[in-house]
Amino acid sequence: MKRVAAILAILNIAIWAGAQTGTKTAPQTAPAGQTAAAPAAKRPPQAKTQPEFDAYKAAAANTDPAALEKAADDFAAKYPDSELRAVLCKNAMHLYQSANNAEKTEVMGRKVLSFDPDDPDALTVVAEVIAERTRESDIDKDQRYDEGVKMAQKALQTVDTDLPIPPGTPQEKVDAFKSGMRAQAYSTMGAINYNKSDFVSAQANFQKAIDADPTHPYAPDVLRLALSIDKQATAVTNDHDAQQKLYTDALKVANKAVDMTKDDNVIGQSARRERDRLQALAGTAAAPQSQPPKN
């Protein structure tokens, strides 16, 4: 659980000022003889009445995930048609995510999707939990992996159309959030590919994750990219030159992962072990790098 949770504050879902009074924005129509503009991004959800909005605010004030989950359920029971039900469930989802409670994160994410099946935030979060929690021994492993990939792919399709953007949000913040969400979706697909031993697809998706948010490369994705290439090299047993090239390519990426991390955490230690392994296999002496190499 990672990227989107870390930057969620960029785009906290806001409720339009009109939500408090139930006012609506008049639909825009194109002048006669002109073609209507492309549909705008989804508007933030609104309350229909002042009591609904007040109840929402009271529920949203909960900072304990379990308390917020109960408040969200109570709100949904009282206002079964409210557009704000998904917002409360999404807030609870991210509180559980921050608390590293994967099971409840998935539960709340699925509740969000029951209200809004196209929500890219919930889609990426639930897909990521599926990738992290599914085990080789699970009877429904294949079904869960298929569902996770479909959710991540759908998030990539809906991030530009179904992400409510609060009015006045600076475009650079919107772009940063969307980039992070795309990176998370590709990373999740890469993780599922890797778990299924499809290392070629894993390499492609981890690279896409890095490219989706190039100003904020995520060290675990860089490390997993190196591991994906390493796995391919290990499988090449009848072509020494091809194998050595793969090991060399993997080493370049592993060096980048080392440059991005410190040796006092799990990712940093794993990156250094992978680098040392690849140096031996590629027959390359250790050489410090001042700049991370380009892939």
Contacts in CASP RR format, 6 or more apart in sequence:
PFRMAT RR
TARGET T0000
AUTHOR 0000-0000-0000
METHOD contacts of the structure
MODEL  1
MKRVAAILAILNIAIWAGAQTGTKTAPQTAPAGQTAAAPAAKRPPQAKTQ
PEFDAYKAAAANTDPAALEKAADDFAAKYPDSELRAVLCKNAMHLYQSAN
NAEKTEVMGRKVLSFDPDDPDALTVVAEVIAERTRESDIDKDQRYDEGVK
MAQKALQTVDTDLPIPPGTPQEKVDAFKSGMRAQAYSTMGAINYNKSDFV
SAQANFQKAIDADPTHPYAPDVLRLALSIDKQATAVTNDHDAQQKLYTDA
LKVANKAVDMTKDDNVIGQSARRERDRLQALAGTAAAPQSQPPKN
1 97 0 8 1.000
1 100 0 8 1.000
1 102 0 8 1.000
1 105 0 8 1.000
1 125 0 8 1.000
1 128 0 8 1.000
1 129 0 8 1.000
1 132 0 8 1.000
2 128 0 8 1.000
2 184 0 8 1.000
2 218 0 8 1.000
2 220 0 8 1.000
3 180 0 8 1.000
3 181 0 8 1.000
3 183 0 8 1.000
3 184 0 8 1.000
3 187 0 8 1.000
3 213 0 8 1.000
3 218 0 8 1.000
4 121 0 8 1.000
4 124 0 8 1.000
4 125 0 8 1.000
4 177 0 8 1.000
4 180 0 8 1.000
4 181 0 8 1.000
4 184 0 8 1.000
5 94 0 8 1.000
5 97 0 8 1.000
5 98 0 8 1.000
5 125 0 8 1.000
7 176 0 8 1.000
7 177 0 8 1.000
7 180 0 8 1.000
8 94 0 8 1.000
10 173 0 8 1.000
10 176 0 8 1.000
10 177 0 8 1.000
11 163 0 8 1.000
11 165 0 8 1.000
11 166 0 8 1.000
11 169 0 8 1.000
11 173 0 8 1.000
11 174 0 8 1.000
11 177 0 8 1.000
12 166 0 8 1.000
13 44 0 8 1.000
13 45 0 8 1.000
13 87 0 8 1.000
13 90 0 8 1.000
13 164 0 8 1.000
13 166 0 8 1.000
14 44 0 8 1.000
14 166 0 8 1.000
14 167 0 8 1.000
14 169 0 8 1.000
15 44 0 8 1.000
15 45 0 8 1.000
15 46 0 8 1.000
15 47 0 8 1.000
15 53 0 8 1.000
15 56 0 8 1.000
15 84 0 8 1.000
15 87 0 8 1.000
16 25 0 8 1.000
16 43 0 8 1.000
16 44 0 8 1.000
16 46 0 8 1.000
16 166 0 8 1.000
16 167 0 8 1.000
18 46 0 8 1.000
19 44 0 8 1.000
19 45 0 8 1.000
19 46 0 8 1.000
19 47 0 8 1.000
19 53 0 8 1.000
20 47 0 8 1.000
20 50 0 8 1.000
20 53 0 8 1.000
21 50 0 8 1.000
22 46 0 8 1.000
22 47 0 8 1.000
22 48 0 8 1.000
22 49 0 8 1.000
22 50 0 8 1.000
22 53 0 8 1.000
24 46 0 8 1.000
25 43 0 8 1.000
28 37 0 8 1.000
29 36 0 8 1.000
30 36 0 8 1.000
30 37 0 8 1.000
39 161 0 8 1.000
41 160 0 8 1.000
41 161 0 8 1.000
41 162 0 8 1.000
41 163 0 8 1.000
41 164 0 8 1.000
41 165 0 8 1.000
42 161 0 8 1.000
42 162 0 8 1.000
42 163 0 8 1.000
42 164 0 8 1.000
42 165 0 8 1.000
43 164 0 8 1.000
44 164 0 8 1.000
44 165 0 8 1.000
44 166 0 8 1.000
44 167 0 8 1.000
45 83 0 8 1.000
45 84 0 8 1.000
45 86 0 8 1.000
45 87 0 8 1.000
45 164 0 8 1.000
46 83 0 8 1.000
46 84 0 8 1.000
47 53 0 8 1.000
47 56 0 8 1.000
47 82 0 8 1.000
47 83 0 8 1.000
47 84 0 8 1.000
48 81 0 8 1.000
48 82 0 8 1.000
52 79 0 8 1.000
52 82 0 8 1.000
52 84 0 8 1.000
53 84 0 8 1.000
55 75 0 8 1.000
55 78 0 8 1.000
55 79 0 8 1.000
56 75 0 8 1.000
56 82 0 8 1.000
56 84 0 8 1.000
56 87 0 8 1.000
56 88 0 8 1.000
58 71 0 8 1.000
59 68 0 8 1.000
59 71 0 8 1.000
59 72 0 8 1.000
59 74 0 8 1.000
59 75 0 8 1.000
59 88 0 8 1.000
60 68 0 8 1.000
60 71 0 8 1.000
60 87 0 8 1.000
60 88 0 8 1.000
60 91 0 8 1.000
62 68 0 8 1.000
62 71 0 8 1.000
63 95 0 8 1.000
64 95 0 8 1.000
65 92 0 8 1.000
65 95 0 8 1.000
65 96 0 8 1.000
65 99 0 8 1.000
65 101 0 8 1.000
65 104 0 8 1.000
68 88 0 8 1.000
68 91 0 8 1.000
68 92 0 8 1.000
68 95 0 8 1.000
69 89 0 8 1.000
69 92 0 8 1.000
69 96 0 8 1.000
69 104 0 8 1.000
69 108 0 8 1.000
71 88 0 8 1.000
72 85 0 8 1.000
72 88 0 8 1.000
72 89 0 8 1.000
72 91 0 8 1.000
72 92 0 8 1.000
72 111 0 8 1.000
75 82 0 8 1.000
75 84 0 8 1.000
75 85 0 8 1.000
75 88 0 8 1.000
76 82 0 8 1.000
76 85 0 8 1.000
76 88 0 8 1.000
79 85 0 8 1.000
85 115 0 8 1.000
86 111 0 8 1.000
86 112 0 8 1.000
86 115 0 8 1.000
86 116 0 8 1.000
86 119 0 8 1.000
86 122 0 8 1.000
89 108 0 8 1.000
89 109 0 8 1.000
89 111 0 8 1.000
89 112 0 8 1.000
89 115 0 8 1.000
90 108 0 8 1.000
90 109 0 8 1.000
90 112 0 8 1.000
90 119 0 8 1.000
90 121 0 8 1.000
90 122 0 8 1.000
92 108 0 8 1.000
93 105 0 8 1.000
93 108 0 8 1.000
93 109 0 8 1.000
93 111 0 8 1.000
93 112 0 8 1.000
93 122 0 8 1.000
93 125 0 8 1.000
94 125 0 8 1.000
96 104 0 8 1.000
96 105 0 8 1.000
96 108 0 8 1.000
97 105 0 8 1.000
97 125 0 8 1.000
102 129 0 8 1.000
102 132 0 8 1.000
102 133 0 8 1.000
103 133 0 8 1.000
105 125 0 8 1.000
105 126 0 8 1.000
105 129 0 8 1.000
106 126 0 8 1.000
106 129 0 8 1.000
106 130 0 8 1.000
106 133 0 8 1.000
109 122 0 8 1.000
109 125 0 8 1.000
109 126 0 8 1.000
110 122 0 8 1.000
110 126 0 8 1.000
112 119 0 8 1.000
112 121 0 8 1.000
112 122 0 8 1.000
113 119 0 8 1.000
113 122 0 8 1.000
113 123 0 8 1.000
113 126 0 8 1.000
116 122 0 8 1.000
116 162 0 8 1.000
118 154 0 8 1.000
118 158 0 8 1.000
118 161 0 8 1.000
118 162 0 8 1.000
119 158 0 8 1.000
119 162 0 8 1.000
120 154 0 8 1.000
120 155 0 8 1.000
120 156 0 8 1.000
120 158 0 8 1.000
120 159 0 8 1.000
120 162 0 8 1.000
120 163 0 8 1.000
120 181 0 8 1.000
121 163 0 8 1.000
121 181 0 8 1.000
123 151 0 8 1.000
123 152 0 8 1.000
123 154 0 8 1.000
123 155 0 8 1.000
123 158 0 8 1.000
123 185 0 8 1.000
124 151 0 8 1.000
124 152 0 8 1.000
124 155 0 8 1.000
124 181 0 8 1.000
124 184 0 8 1.000
124 185 0 8 1.000
124 188 0 8 1.000
126 148 0 8 1.000
126 151 0 8 1.000
127 147 0 8 1.000
127 148 0 8 1.000
127 149 0 8 1.000
127 151 0 8 1.000
127 152 0 8 1.000
127 155 0 8 1.000
127 185 0 8 1.000
127 188 0 8 1.000
128 184 0 8 1.000
128 187 0 8 1.000
128 188 0 8 1.000
128 191 0 8 1.000
130 144 0 8 1.000
130 145 0 8 1.000
130 147 0 8 1.000
130 148 0 8 1.000
130 151 0 8 1.000
130 188 0 8 1.000
130 192 0 8 1.000
131 145 0 8 1.000
131 148 0 8 1.000
131 188 0 8 1.000
131 191 0 8 1.000
131 192 0 8 1.000
131 195 0 8 1.000
132 191 0 8 1.000
134 141 0 8 1.000
134 144 0 8 1.000
134 145 0 8 1.000
134 195 0 8 1.000
135 141 0 8 1.000
136 195 0 8 1.000
138 144 0 8 1.000
145 192 0 8 1.000
145 195 0 8 1.000
145 196 0 8 1.000
148 188 0 8 1.000
148 192 0 8 1.000
149 189 0 8 1.000
149 192 0 8 1.000
152 185 0 8 1.000
152 186 0 8 1.000
152 188 0 8 1.000
152 189 0 8 1.000
153 185 0 8 1.000
153 189 0 8 1.000
155 181 0 8 1.000
155 185 0 8 1.000
156 182 0 8 1.000
156 185 0 8 1.000
156 186 0 8 1.000
159 178 0 8 1.000
159 181 0 8 1.000
159 182 0 8 1.000
159 185 0 8 1.000
160 178 0 8 1.000
163 177 0 8 1.000
163 178 0 8 1.000
163 181 0 8 1.000
165 174 0 8 1.000
176 216 0 8 1.000
179 212 0 8 1.000
179 213 0 8 1.000
179 215 0 8 1.000
179 216 0 8 1.000
180 212 0 8 1.000
180 213 0 8 1.000
180 216 0 8 1.000
182 212 0 8 1.000
182 213 0 8 1.000
183 209 0 8 1.000
183 210 0 8 1.000
183 212 0 8 1.000
183 213 0 8 1.000
183 216 0 8 1.000
183 218 0 8 1.000
183 221 0 8 1.000
184 209 0 8 1.000
186 205 0 8 1.000
186 206 0 8 1.000
186 208 0 8 1.000
186 209 0 8 1.000
186 212 0 8 1.000
187 205 0 8 1.000
187 206 0 8 1.000
187 209 0 8 1.000
187 218 0 8 1.000
187 220 0 8 1.000
187 221 0 8 1.000
189 201 0 8 1.000
189 205 0 8 1.000
190 201 0 8 1.000
190 202 0 8 1.000
190 205 0 8 1.000
190 206 0 8 1.000
190 209 0 8 1.000
190 224 0 8 1.000
190 228 0 8 1.000
191 202 0 8 1.000
191 224 0 8 1.000
193 199 0 8 1.000
193 201 0 8 1.000
193 202 0 8 1.000
193 205 0 8 1.000
193 228 0 8 1.000
194 202 0 8 1.000
194 224 0 8 1.000
194 227 0 8 1.000
194 228 0 8 1.000
194 231 0 8 1.000
197 231 0 8 1.000
199 228 0 8 1.000
199 229 0 8 1.000
199 231 0 8 1.000
199 232 0 8 1.000
199 235 0 8 1.000
200 228 0 8 1.000
200 232 0 8 1.000
202 224 0 8 1.000
202 228 0 8 1.000
203 225 0 8 1.000
203 228 0 8 1.000
203 229 0 8 1.000
203 232 0 8 1.000
206 221 0 8 1.000
206 222 0 8 1.000
206 224 0 8 1.000
206 225 0 8 1.000
206 228 0 8 1.000
207 225 0 8 1.000
207 295 0 8 1.000
209 218 0 8 1.000
209 221 0 8 1.000
210 217 0 8 1.000
210 218 0 8 1.000
210 221 0 8 1.000
210 222 0 8 1.000
210 225 0 8 1.000
210 295 0 8 1.000
217 260 0 8 1.000
219 257 0 8 1.000
219 260 0 8 1.000
219 261 0 8 1.000
219 267 0 8 1.000
219 268 0 8 1.000
219 271 0 8 1.000
220 267 0 8 1.000
222 253 0 8 1.000
222 256 0 8 1.000
222 257 0 8 1.000
222 260 0 8 1.000
222 271 0 8 1.000
223 254 0 8 1.000
223 257 0 8 1.000
223 267 0 8 1.000
223 268 0 8 1.000
223 270 0 8 1.000
223 271 0 8 1.000
223 274 0 8 1.000
225 253 0 8 1.000
225 295 0 8 1.000
226 250 0 8 1.000
226 251 0 8 1.000
226 253 0 8 1.000
226 254 0 8 1.000
226 256 0 8 1.000
226 257 0 8 1.000
226 271 0 8 1.000
226 274 0 8 1.000
226 278 0 8 1.000
227 250 0 8 1.000
227 274 0 8 1.000
229 246 0 8 1.000
229 249 0 8 1.000
229 250 0 8 1.000
229 253 0 8 1.000
230 246 0 8 1.000
230 247 0 8 1.000
230 250 0 8 1.000
230 254 0 8 1.000
230 274 0 8 1.000
230 277 0 8 1.000
230 278 0 8 1.000
232 246 0 8 1.000
233 243 0 8 1.000
233 246 0 8 1.000
233 247 0 8 1.000
233 250 0 8 1.000
233 281 0 8 1.000
236 242 0 8 1.000
236 243 0 8 1.000
236 246 0 8 1.000
237 243 0 8 1.000
244 282 0 8 1.000
247 278 0 8 1.000
247 281 0 8 1.000
247 282 0 8 1.000
248 282 0 8 1.000
248 284 0 8 1.000
250 274 0 8 1.000
250 278 0 8 1.000
250 282 0 8 1.000
251 275 0 8 1.000
251 278 0 8 1.000
251 279 0 8 1.000
251 282 0 8 1.000
251 284 0 8 1.000
252 293 0 8 1.000
252 295 0 8 1.000
253 293 0 8 1.000
253 295 0 8 1.000
254 271 0 8 1.000
254 274 0 8 1.000
254 275 0 8 1.000
254 278 0 8 1.000
255 275 0 8 1.000
255 289 0 8 1.000
255 292 0 8 1.000
255 293 0 8 1.000
256 292 0 8 1.000
256 293 0 8 1.000
256 295 0 8 1.000
257 267 0 8 1.000
257 268 0 8 1.000
257 271 0 8 1.000
257 274 0 8 1.000
257 275 0 8 1.000
258 268 0 8 1.000
258 271 0 8 1.000
258 272 0 8 1.000
258 275 0 8 1.000
259 289 0 8 1.000
259 292 0 8 1.000
260 271 0 8 1.000
260 292 0 8 1.000
261 267 0 8 1.000
261 268 0 8 1.000
261 271 0 8 1.000
262 268 0 8 1.000
263 269 0 8 1.000
263 272 0 8 1.000
275 286 0 8 1.000
276 286 0 8 1.000
278 284 0 8 1.000
279 285 0 8 1.000
279 286 0 8 1.000
END
